[in-house]
Amino acid sequence: MPNSRQYYRKNLSLSGLLFIGGIEHEMKVKNLSISGVLVSIDPSDDIVDERDVFLLLRQSSLVDIYIEKLNLAGEAEIVRVDMEDQGILIGMEFKQISYDAENLLYKRKAYRKSMAAPGQILIADKFYDFMTRNVSVDGIMIRIPEHVAVQLNMVIEYKFDKLHLYGESKIVWFEHDNDGGTLIGDGISAYGKTND
């Protein structure tokens, strides 16, 4: 008996975006099911073949995707990588998907995930506690529960003890809210994992 999964897959010819290794790649959707998608991307300077994809997956097998014509955006896990002609085939299983991406004012927000995680940030030689509001492949939005004097393009350091992560980022926007707190949007420029 043939594999019954093929009956639930629809062959398509759509384009979209794939965020992997902190870089956006154009992708062509080969087929789509309710549980996943098969796409192809062209080799680039940072991804030449399937080996490069697997090297990027050592950090995380989760990637962000966006398919404009389907208004579909979210997070998927790479489960298969193969070469086909001059392209790289990537099979992914959906993890968190939204079907209302057309309502987003800025498409890159499709790659942001709401997440509340505590951390500490170093601003002008003083540590402040914060909670994240959302995270993306290239930045985070945080709230510090007090008024903090910051400036655009200021470089700050942060750490998440529970996640064993630390890094450096640059403030790209900020505002002070009505509750006396400070909201900061920053672009991550470097990060790493602690050994403890």
C-alpha positions as CSV (number, residue, x, y, z in Angstrom):
1,M,0.0,0.0,0.0
2,P,1.4,3.4,-0.9
3,N,2.4,5.8,1.9
4,S,-0.9,7.4,3.0
5,R,0.9,10.7,3.8
6,Q,1.1,11.5,0.1
7,Y,-2.7,12.0,-0.1
8,Y,-2.5,14.8,2.5
9,R,0.3,16.7,0.7
10,K,-0.5,19.3,-1.9
11,N,2.0,20.2,-4.6
12,L,2.4,24.0,-4.8
13,S,4.5,26.6,-6.6
14,L,4.8,29.4,-4.0
15,S,7.6,31.5,-2.8
16,G,8.4,32.5,0.8
17,L,11.1,33.4,3.3
18,L,13.2,31.1,5.5
19,F,15.2,32.4,8.4
20,I,18.1,30.1,9.3
21,G,21.4,30.9,10.9
22,G,20.3,34.5,11.4
23,I,20.0,35.1,7.7
24,E,16.9,35.4,5.5
25,H,16.7,33.1,2.4
26,E,14.2,33.0,-0.4
27,M,12.5,29.6,-0.6
28,K,10.3,27.9,-3.1
29,V,7.5,25.7,-1.6
30,K,7.4,22.3,-3.2
31,N,4.6,20.8,-1.3
32,L,2.6,21.5,1.8
33,S,0.5,19.4,4.3
34,I,-1.3,20.2,7.6
35,S,1.8,19.1,9.5
36,G,4.7,20.4,7.4
37,V,6.3,21.8,4.2
38,L,9.0,20.8,1.7
39,V,10.9,23.8,0.3
40,S,14.0,24.4,-1.8
41,I,16.5,27.2,-1.4
42,D,19.4,28.2,-3.7
43,P,22.9,27.8,-2.4
44,S,24.4,31.0,-1.1
45,D,27.7,32.2,0.5
46,D,26.7,30.9,3.9
47,I,24.8,27.7,2.8
48,V,26.4,25.8,-0.1
49,D,25.1,22.3,0.6
50,E,23.2,20.2,3.1
51,R,26.3,20.0,5.3
52,D,26.1,23.7,5.9
53,V,22.4,23.4,6.9
54,F,23.3,20.7,9.4
55,L,26.1,22.9,10.9
56,L,23.6,25.7,11.4
57,L,21.2,23.2,13.1
58,R,23.7,22.5,15.9
59,Q,22.5,25.7,17.4
60,S,18.8,24.9,16.9
61,S,16.7,22.8,14.5
62,L,13.9,25.4,14.7
63,V,13.7,28.0,11.9
64,D,11.2,30.8,11.1
65,I,9.2,30.7,7.9
66,Y,6.9,33.1,6.0
67,I,4.7,32.3,3.0
68,E,3.0,35.6,1.9
69,K,0.3,34.2,-0.5
70,L,-1.0,31.9,2.3
71,N,-0.6,34.5,5.0
72,L,1.3,31.8,6.9
73,A,4.1,32.6,9.3
74,G,5.7,30.8,12.2
75,E,8.2,28.3,13.5
76,A,9.1,24.9,12.0
77,E,11.6,22.2,12.8
78,I,13.9,20.9,10.0
79,V,13.6,17.1,9.8
80,R,15.2,16.4,6.4
81,V,17.8,18.0,4.1
82,D,18.8,16.8,0.6
83,M,20.4,18.2,-2.6
84,E,18.3,18.4,-5.7
85,D,19.9,19.6,-9.0
86,Q,21.4,23.0,-8.0
87,G,19.1,23.5,-5.0
88,I,18.9,22.4,-1.4
89,L,15.7,20.6,-0.4
90,I,14.5,21.2,3.2
91,G,11.7,19.2,4.9
92,M,10.1,20.9,7.9
93,E,7.5,20.1,10.5
94,F,5.3,22.9,11.7
95,K,5.7,23.8,15.4
96,Q,3.9,27.2,15.9
97,I,2.1,28.6,12.9
98,S,-0.1,31.7,12.4
99,Y,-2.5,32.1,9.5
100,D,-3.1,35.9,9.9
101,A,0.2,37.2,8.9
102,E,-1.4,39.7,6.4
103,N,-2.5,41.7,9.4
104,L,1.0,42.4,10.5
105,L,2.2,46.0,9.8
106,Y,5.7,44.8,9.2
107,K,6.3,41.4,7.7
108,R,9.4,40.7,9.8
109,K,7.2,40.7,12.9
110,A,5.9,37.4,11.6
111,Y,9.2,36.0,12.9
112,R,8.6,37.3,16.4
113,K,7.5,35.0,19.1
114,S,5.8,36.2,22.3
115,M,7.9,34.9,25.2
116,A,8.2,36.0,28.8
117,A,11.6,35.1,30.3
118,P,13.5,36.9,33.1
119,G,17.0,38.2,32.6
120,Q,19.4,40.9,33.6
121,I,20.8,43.8,31.5
122,L,23.9,45.9,32.0
123,I,23.3,49.6,31.2
124,A,25.9,52.2,32.1
125,D,27.6,50.0,34.7
126,K,24.4,49.0,36.4
127,F,22.4,45.8,36.2
128,Y,18.6,45.9,35.8
129,D,16.2,43.0,36.0
130,F,13.9,42.6,32.9
131,M,11.2,40.4,31.3
132,T,11.2,39.7,27.6
133,R,8.0,40.6,25.7
134,N,9.0,38.9,22.4
135,V,12.0,37.5,20.7
136,S,13.0,37.0,17.1
137,V,16.0,35.7,15.2
138,D,17.7,39.1,15.3
139,G,16.4,40.9,18.3
140,I,14.4,41.1,21.6
141,M,11.8,43.4,23.2
142,I,12.2,43.7,26.9
143,R,10.6,45.7,29.8
144,I,12.5,47.0,32.7
145,P,10.1,47.8,35.6
146,E,11.7,51.2,36.3
147,H,12.6,54.4,34.4
148,V,16.1,53.9,32.8
149,A,17.9,56.6,30.9
150,V,18.9,55.0,27.5
151,Q,19.8,56.3,24.0
152,L,19.4,54.9,20.5
153,N,22.3,52.8,19.3
154,M,23.5,52.3,22.9
155,V,25.3,48.9,23.2
156,I,24.1,46.9,26.2
157,E,24.9,43.5,27.6
158,Y,22.3,41.0,28.8
159,K,22.1,37.5,30.3
160,F,19.5,34.9,30.8
161,D,20.6,32.7,33.7
162,K,17.9,30.1,33.3
163,L,18.6,29.7,29.6
164,H,22.4,29.9,30.1
165,L,22.6,32.7,27.5
166,Y,24.5,35.9,27.4
167,G,25.0,38.5,24.7
168,E,25.4,42.0,23.4
169,S,22.9,44.1,21.6
170,K,22.2,47.6,20.3
171,I,19.1,49.6,21.2
172,V,17.0,50.3,18.1
173,W,14.0,51.9,19.9
174,F,12.8,52.6,23.4
175,E,9.9,54.2,25.2
176,H,8.9,54.9,28.8
177,D,5.4,53.5,29.7
178,N,2.7,54.9,32.0
179,D,3.7,52.6,34.8
180,G,7.2,54.0,35.2
181,G,8.8,51.2,33.2
182,T,11.1,51.2,30.2
183,L,10.4,49.2,27.0
184,I,13.5,48.5,24.8
185,G,13.7,47.0,21.4
186,D,17.2,45.8,20.6
187,G,19.0,44.1,17.8
188,I,21.3,41.2,18.9
189,S,24.8,41.6,17.6
190,A,26.5,38.8,19.5
191,Y,25.4,35.9,21.8
192,G,26.7,32.8,23.4
193,K,26.0,30.1,26.0
194,T,27.4,29.9,29.5
195,N,29.0,26.7,30.6
196,D,27.2,26.4,34.0
